[in-house]
Amino acid sequence: MSVADTVSRLSTLRISHSAPVKHGAATSPATWKDALANSDSVPQSYQLIKTLVFKPKTAKNATPIPVIVIASEDTETSSATLSKKLNLKDLRLAPEDLLTSFFGIDKDALSPLSLTQELFPKVLTVLDASLASSTVIFAVHPSVSDSTIFLQGKDIAAYLRSLETPDVKIHEIDFIALKAESSVAPAAPIKKPEPKAEKVDARIEGAKQIAIGIKKEVDFAGWYTNVLIKADMIDYYSVSGCYILKPWSFTIWEAIQEWFNARIKEMDVENAYFPMFVSQKVLEREKDHIAGFAPEVAWVTRAGSSELEEPVAIRPTSETVMYPYYAKWIQSYRDLPLKLNQWNSVVRWEFKNPQPFLRTREFLWQEGHTAHARKEEADVEVRQILDLYRRVYEELLAVPVIPGDSILTTVEGFIPTSGRGIQGATSHCLGQNFSKMFNIVVEDPEKPGGSEDSKLFVWQNSWGLSTRTIGVMVMVHGDNQGLVLPPRVASIQVVIIPCGLTVKLAQDERKAVLDACQDAATVLKGIGVRAKADLRDVYTPGWKFADWEQKGVPLRLEIGPADLKRKQTVSVRRDNGVKANIALSDLTVAIPSLLQTIQSDMYIRANDVFQSRLKTVTEWDDLVPTLDAKCVAVIPWCEVESCEDDIKERSGRSPSAGAKSLAIPFDQERWGPLKEGTRCPACQRPSKRWTMFGRSY
């Protein structure tokens, strides 16, 4: 199959995948990695896939059936142990001529995607069992050695399963277990394990299934996806790059929406809704504004079986949707200011590797669009909105951000594990460009009517905050046990779990414990705490602990027979694991106070880390080492665009991408006044302001 055929096949199967990345020919794992390192379109974290072809020994003149082994690059795939497992004789790597004649491609291009419905029944396909449900991202050749597609392990397995027939299936083999089995040389016959041992194994396996299973500090991208899935925040959708926001994550967005709505309404902003479709003619009026994401605009070209006379775009943003009607509604300076906001989704057909909440083809946001008579009034609103965005991150999500100028006025966040900055939200004065484009004009009340300069083109602002907030929160606070939720946005703030319900416990004692858990939940709900008693009898307390820890519930209360006698509960904080006894009679006072402490402590810890990673850099030689140490460099910058381009290029020679300006902090005093004669460390021009430079999402 060609690259286009491969992409088409994956899309038809609704298998999530990246766009093909073109690079130099890869003739080994090392050259493959080097080729990908020179591309800007690769995921932050990935592994190589290896596809090995073995030829078994057969009877003379018999045609061998190739054995295709698909595993991660680091997985040990011993041909000797594999021979025993498959009951095949003398497996050896197939010669290159067999690969060429059988697959029609060279050995360096071979991959799981080289298997087709025609070839699959003619081979024996072995898949490393660890890939079958893995969310780790793998680099896969689309049957050519100079291109790469990125797929999750489970999506590779899904592709292979699409080729299965009733008679020919994939062989899933756990190579780690296979190696362990082969390393044991039994001196005597081994007895079959007792049934009791099998039950122990099942419980261990169950624990693995509920665990995150990937260390945050080792494989951040894999950890992030696993947390979202295990915490029941998202599910994959049939359209690539789109995700279902399940209640556990959507309630966070609702909390943000409720908080933000109340405050913008105090500023006399009103909510409205505009259609998602934009005509081609109208969108082209904004071509300069949308140039940056024009390739990502999705178009509707057909209705049923009929071609549309004019393609219709699905909004990537709403300036061209809204502003023709602003021109209609604003007829006098008395109609100003006009302040509208809408909560909606937009579509940007990204071809980069999708990441839930951070980079998706459809995402939720609010977008405010306001019109003002004077620039001064517009500028005041820009800062007011930006401060609300800061408070969303800091007061609700316990995530520190730094407000500042960039291309847009922004709040800039930071992900310590990756050492990368991330734009949290933007509030921007658009000036009069759009009012002139769409003729949003009134008579200036301060100038005589009919004079040449009496017409006033309005000043416009645009500001937006998206569901990216949720992804930032997950990455900042989550740990190797899963999600860690700040209490203010957690849909369940306190979970109460009955403990000590052994088979020897009397029925009335059991009932008393269960009733106490439910009563505690009722009491807490009565004072506005979002509480739940987990009375499911099919799970052990330990299983419930792990389940709610994965979901990030801020506080767990444990109540057992001994606790009832002491009239207390044991509290366990999710953010730091600290336990404390709380009298049942004190719940209404102690729990709200403890939740507030958790919220505050989470912010303080995150802020301490962020501040410790802001490093002042005044010499060029210190810039790249600072970035490599997963820090943000704060430099005295000249603010010349060509200098930023140069910084990005020169700092990009390190293993990761180059640095860019993240924000020019409003609070310049923190780094002190720039001394006269201070020069930009990159170009030696006179510096203007302290500026944050770093790698970013």
N, C-alpha and C positions, 0 to 999 in steps of 0.2 A: 504494500500500500504506500502511496505517496503521503507526504505530511498533511496535505489537504484532506486526503481520504481518511487518514487517521483521526484528524480533528472532527471531521464530519461524523465518523463512526461514534466517537465519544459523545458528541452532542446529541446524536440520535438516541443513544442509550441513556441520555441525561446524566452522564457521569461528569462530576465537577473536575475541571482541569484548567491549567493556565494556558495562555496563548503560547505558541511555539517561540522559543528563544533561539535566534540564529547566532552561531558562533563559529570559531575555527574547528576544523576536524579534530575529533577526540580519538586518539589511538590507544589510550590507557586511562585508568582512573585519575592519574596525576594530571595528564593533559586535559582531561575532561573538567576537572576542578579548576585548573588554570583558565580554561576557556570561559567557564561560567563566572569566574572572579572578575573578568573584564567587562561583564555585562551589568547594566543597571536594573535589569528586569528580573532578577532572581530573588526568591524569598530570602528572608534574613537567616533562616535555618532550614537545612534540608540534608538528606542523605542520598548517596548514589545507590541505584539498583544494579544488581548484577544478574545476568542471564547466561547460564552455563549450559552447554549441550554435551551430553555424555553418549557414548556409543557402547552398548553392551556386546559382550562376546556372544556370537550366535553360531549355529551349525553352518557347515560349509555351504556356500551358495545361497544361504538364507539372507533376506534383506533385514538389516537391523532397524529396530524402532528407536529413533532418537529419544533420549530422556532430557527434557528441558527443566532445569532447576532455576527457580526465581527466588532471590533472597536479597537482603540488604548487603551492602558491600562488605561489612564487617562480620557477617555471619560465616562461621566455619562450616563448609559443606564437604565433608570427607566422602570421597567416592567409595571407599571400602565399606564404611558403615552404611552408606546409602544402598550399596549392592545388597547387603544382608537384609536391610529393611524392605527392599522391593523384591527380594528373592530373584535378583538378576546376577548373571555371572560377569565378573571382571569389567566393571564400568570404567571407561577411560574417556578423557576429553576427546571430542570428535575432531577430526582433521578439518582444516579450513576449506578444503574442496567439498566436503560433505555439507558444510554450512552454506556455501555458495550455491551448490546444486539444489539443495533442499529448500532453502528460504529465498534464494535469489538475491541475497544481499551480502555485504562483507561482514566479517565477524565483529568489527567495531560498532556496527549499526544495530546489532541484534538486541532485541528487548522483548518484554511481554507483549508489546503492541505489534510485534512482528507476527504473532499467531493470528490466524484468520479462521473463519468457519471451515474453510477448505483444509487447512493444515492441522487444525486441532485434533481431529480424529486419528491422524497419522502419527501422533507423538504421544509420549507419556509425560504429562505436565505435573511437576512437583512445585508446590508453593510453600514457602516458609510460613508456618502457622502464625507466627507473630505478626505477619503483615495483614492477615485476614480481617482484623478489626482495628488496625492501627490508624491513628490520625496523623502520624508522622508524615511529613512531605518528602517525597522521593523524586529524584531527577531520573527521567526515563527518555531514551532516544525514541523518536517516532519513526523507526526503521531507517534513519539516516544518522551518520555520526557527527554531522555539523549542526544539529538542532536538538533542543531539549524541551520536553513538556514536563510540568510538575504536577504530580498526582499524589493524593494521600494513599497510604497502604491499602486501606479498605476499598478505595476506588480501583486500584490495580486488580484486587481480588474480584471486584464487581465486573470488570471488563472480562476477566478470564471465565467467570461463571456464565457470562452471556454466550460463551462459545460451547458450553456443555451440551451434551445430548443425553438421552435416556441411557445410552450404553457407555458413554465416555465422560468421565468426571475428573476433576482436579484431585490430586493426591496432596493433602495438607500434612506436612511433617514438622514436628517441633524439633529443630536441629539442636537446640540446647539440651533438651531431654535425651535426644539420640546420642549426643556426645557423652553425656553422663552415663547412659546405659553401656556404651562401648568401653568406657574406662574401668568398669567393674569386671574383674575376672573371678567368677565364683569358684570356690574350692569345693563346694558341695552343692547338691540340688537345693534350689531356693524354694521355700514353701510359699504357697500363695498367701497373700496378706489376709489377715483376719478381717471380717466385715467391719469390726470396730475401727481398724486402721483406715479402711476406705472412707468411713464417715469423717475421720479427721482430715483426710486429704480433701474431701468435698468442702469442708468448712474453710480450709486454707484457700482453695480455689475461689470460693465465694468471696473471701476477703480481698483477693486480688481483683476480682471483678468490680468490687465497689470502690477500690482505691483509685487515686488519680493515675498512679503507675509511671509517671514521668517526672523527673526532678526539674523544678523551675530553673535552677541555675545551670543545668546541663543542656536541656533542649527546651528553650523558652517557647518557641512557636508550637511545638507538640504539647507542652504543658498547658498553654493558653487554650488551645482547642479542646483538650481533654477536660479542663475545668468547666468550660461552657457546656459541654455535653453532659458530664457527670452531675453538674449542679442543676440540670434540667432547665437551662436558660434558653437554649436554641434547639432547633432540629433542621436538618438539611431539607431543601426544597427541590422540586423536580427541575427548576430552571437554574442553571449554573450561576453561581455568584449571588444567589438570593437565599435568604434564611427565614425560618419561622421564629418569631419572638414568642416564646412560651410565657405563661403567666409569671414565672419566677423572675424573668427579666423585664417584662412589660410593666409590671407594677413599679419598678424603679423609674421607668420613663414617666409613668403616671404621677409619681411623687414629684419628679422634676417639673412636670407640666403644671401641676396644681400650685406649686410654690412660685414658679415664674409667672404664671398667669395672674395670680393675685397682685404681684408687684408691678407688672406692666399696666394693669388696669388702673392702679393708683396714678400712673403717668398719663392717663386718658388714652391709652392704646386700646383699640377695639379689635376683636377677632373677626375674621371674615374667611371666605373660601372662594378660590378661583379655580376654574377647570384646569385639568392637567394637560390638555392638548394645546399645542401652539402651531399656527399655520406656518408654512415655510416662508411665506412672504414677510410675516411679522418677525420671525426669528432672525431673518437675514438683516433686519434693521439694527440688530444688536450684535452683528458678526464680530466686531472688535472686542466686545465684552466677553463673548463666549468662545473666543478663539482658542483659549487654553484647553477647553474640554469639548471642542467641536467634534473630535473623533469619537467621543463617548455619547453623543446624542443618539437616542433610539428613535426610529421613525416607524410610523404606521403607514403602510403602502397599499394594503388590501382590506376590503370589507367583504367577508364571505368569499365569493368567487370573483368579485369585481375589483379591478384596480382603481384606486382613488385618483381623481384628476390631479390633485395636488397632495403630495405626502404631508402627513401631519406628525409633528414631533411631540414626544412626551417630555414634559418640562424637566430640564436639568437644573433650572432655577427660574424665578418667576418675574424678573424685570419686564420682559416683553409681554408676559401674560397680563400684568397689572397696569403698567404705565399708560397704555392707550386710554384706559378708563379713568386714570387720574386726570388726564388732559380733559376728559369729558366732565368730570365731577368738580374740578377746581376752576371756577369761572371768575372768582374774585378773591382778593386778599383775605376777605372775611371767611373764606372756606378753608383757610390755613390756621393751624397746621392740620394736615390729614395724617392720622397715625393708624395704620392697619397692620395686623399680624395674622399669619395663618399657620396652623399646625397641619402638616401634610407630608407626603412622601415625594421624593424626586428620584429620577432614574438617570444614572450615568453609567453607560455600558463599558465599564472598566475591563481591560484585557490583562491587567496585572493579576498576580495571584491573589484571590479574594481572602480577606480575613474578617470574620464576623465582627460587626460593630465598627471596625476600623476602615475597611475598604470593601463595600458591597455594591452591587449594581442598583439596588433600590434601598433607600434608607429614609428614616423618619427624621424630621427636624421641625423647628419653627423658623419662619423667616419673617422678620419685621421690615416693612417698607414705609417710610414716613417722608412727608414733604413739608418744608418750612419756608417762611418768608426770608429769614436771615441766616447767614452762615453761623453766626455766633450761637443761635438757638440750636441749630443742627449739631454743632460741636459739643454743646452741653449734653445733648441726648446720647451722643456716641459714648461719652465717658460714663454716663449713668447706666447705660445698658451693659457696658463692659464690666462695671462693678457688680452688676447683678450676676453676670456670668462667673466672675471670680467667686462670688458667694455660693453659687450653685456647686462649684467644685469644692470649695473649702468648707462651707457650712453643712451641705447635704452629703457630699461624697467623701469628705475628709481627705481631699487631694489638694496639695499645694500647687498654686500656679503663679506665674509672674505676668502682670499686665504690662503691655508695651506696644511700641510701634513696629510694624514689619511692612510688607507690601500693604497689608491691612492692619488696623488696630486689633490686637489679639490678646488672648490670655494663653500663655505657653506653659504646658505641663512637661513632665519628665518621667521616663520609665527607667528606674535604676537598674533593673536586671539587664536590659539591653544597652543602657547608657545613651538612649536616644530621646530627643525632644519630641513633643507632639503638640500640634496646634489644637487648643481646646475649644475655642469659639472666636468669632470675629464680629466686630462692630465697626462700621466704616461710613464715612461721609463720601457719597458719590459725587459731590459737587453739583454742577449744573449741566453736566454732559447729557444725562438722560432727559432732563427737562427741555433741553434744546432739541434733542433727537425726536422727542414725542410732543413737542410744542406745549409743554405744561407752563403756561405763562399767565400772569395777571398784571393789572395796573398797579404800579408802586404807589402806595398811599402817601409817601413822603415826597413825591415829585409831581410837578404840575401835569395834569392830563394833556395828552397830545404832544408832549416834548419827545425828543428823539430817544432819550434814555428813561422814559417813564415805564417801559415794559420791564417786568420783573420775572425772570426765569427762576423757578423755585429751587431751593437747595434740598437735596434728597439724601436720606440715610438708608442703609441696608444692614441688617444684623441677623445672625443665625447661630443656633446651637443644635447639635444633632445627637443621635443615639451613640455617637462615638464616645460620649461621656461614660457610658456603661463599660465599654471596653477599657478605657483608661482606668476606671475604678478597679476593675478585675485585675489588671496587670500590676497596679501599684500595691494593692493590699493582699492579693491571693498568696497562698503558701503551698507547700507540698501536700497538705491535707485537702486543699481545694479552695473554694471561694471564702472570702472574709468580707462580710457586709457591714457597712456603717449602720448603726441602729436607725437613723432617720429615714433611710430608704429601704430598709428590709421589710418585706411583706409580712414576715413573721419575726418579731423581735426576740421573743422568748419561747422556747419549747420546753415542755415539762414531761419528763420521762419516768414512769414507774420502774423501780428496781427491786431486786430481792424477792421476786414472786416465784419462789421455788415450789416444787411439787409438794413439799412437806408443809407449806404454809396453809393454814386453815382458810376456808372459803370466806369467812367473815373478815379475816385480816387482809386477804387479797382485795376484797371489795372496798375496805377502808382506804387502802393505798390508792386504788383507782379513783375513788371518789375524791380523795384529797388532791390528786392531780387535776381533776376536772374542776374542782372548786377553786384551786389556785388560778387556773386559766380564766375562769369566770370573773374572779375578783380583779385580775389584772386588766381584762377587757373593759371592766366597768370604769377604770380610770384612764382609758385610752391607750393602754399598752396592747400591741398586737401579739397575742399569746395563743398558743395551741398546746393541748395535751395530746401526746402521741400514745394512744391506748391500743394500738395494733397488737394483737396477741400472736401474730405469726412470726414476729421478729424478736430477737434477743435485745436486751438493753445495749450491748456492745455494738450490734449491727445498727441500731438506731443512732447511737452516738456518732458513728462514722458517717451515716447518711446525712444527718443534720450538719455535721462539720463540713462535709463536702459542699453543702448548700449555703454555708456561711452564716447560719443563724447566730446573731451576736451573743446570745446568752442561753445556756442550758440549765434547767433546774432538775435535780434528781430527788425523788422522794421514795423511800423504802420503809419497811416496818419499823426499823430502828429510828429513822428520822421522825416518824409519826409520834413515837414515844417521847422524843425530845422536842416535839412540836417545832420542827425546823425543816429546811430544805438545804441541799448542797448546791451552790451555784458554781458554774464553770464558764469562764469567759472564752469566747472563740478567738479573740484577737491575741491573747497571750497564755491561755490555758490555766490561769490562776483560779483556784478553788476557794470558796468561803462558805461558811454556814450562815444562813439567814433565818431568823425566826419567822414562822408562817404569819404571825400577827403583824410583822413589820413589812410585808410585801409591798403594800401600797406606797410606802415611803422609800424603802431601800431599792426597789427595782428601777423606778424612774431615775433615781440618782445614779445607780450603777450604769444604766444605759447611757446617761449623759457623760459619765466618766470614760466609758468605752469610746464614745464618739470623739471626745476630746483627745484621748490618748492616741487614737489611730491617726488623727491629724498631726499631732506633735511628732510622732515617730516618722511619719512620711515626710514632714517638713524638715526634720533634722537631717534625714538622708539627702533630700534635695539640696538643702543649703550646703551640705558638706561636699557636694559634687560640683558646685559652682566655683571654678578655679580662675583666678586672675592670671592672664597670660599677656606679657608685654614683649616677648621675644618669639620670633617665628619658630625657632628650633624646639620650643616647648609646646607648640600647638598640637601636633599629631600625637606625641606621647600622652598629652592630656585627654585627647579623644579616645585613644586606645585604652586608657584607664577607666573608660566609661564615665567620663565627666563632661561638663559643658565648659567651654573656654569663654571667659568674659574678657574681651579685648578692646583697647581704645581704637575704634575703627574710623576710617575716613568717610564712610558712607558713599563710596563710589561703586556703581554697579559692576564695572569691569573688574574691580578689585575682588568683589565677591565671587565672580566667575573664576578668577584666578585662584582664590582660596579653595574653592570646591575642587578644581582640577588638581592642584598640588597636594591637597590633603587626601585626595582619593587614591593616591598611589599606595596607601596603606591597605590592609586586607579588606576593610569595609568601605562603604561609600564615603565620598567627601563631605566636608562640613559646609553648612550654609548658615546665613544669619537667621536665628530663631526669633529674636525680638530685641528691640532697643528699650530696655526697662524704663518705665516712667520714673522709678525711684533710682535716680543716678547718684544720690547722696551716699548710698550704701558703699559704693566703690571710691567715693571721694571725688573732689574736683580734679579735672584733668590739668596737669601742670602745663604751663606755657612751653611750647616746643615738643610736646608729646606727639610721637608719630605712630602711624598704623604699622604694626609689626609685619604686615604682609607686603605693603607697597612703599612704605616710608613717606607717604603723603601725610600732611597734618591731620591728626585725629580730631573727631568732633564729639562723639559720645561713646560711653561704654556700651558694648553690644554683645549679646550672647550668640556664640557660634557653636554649632554642634551637629552631629548626625541626627537625622530625624526620620519619622514615619511619613 
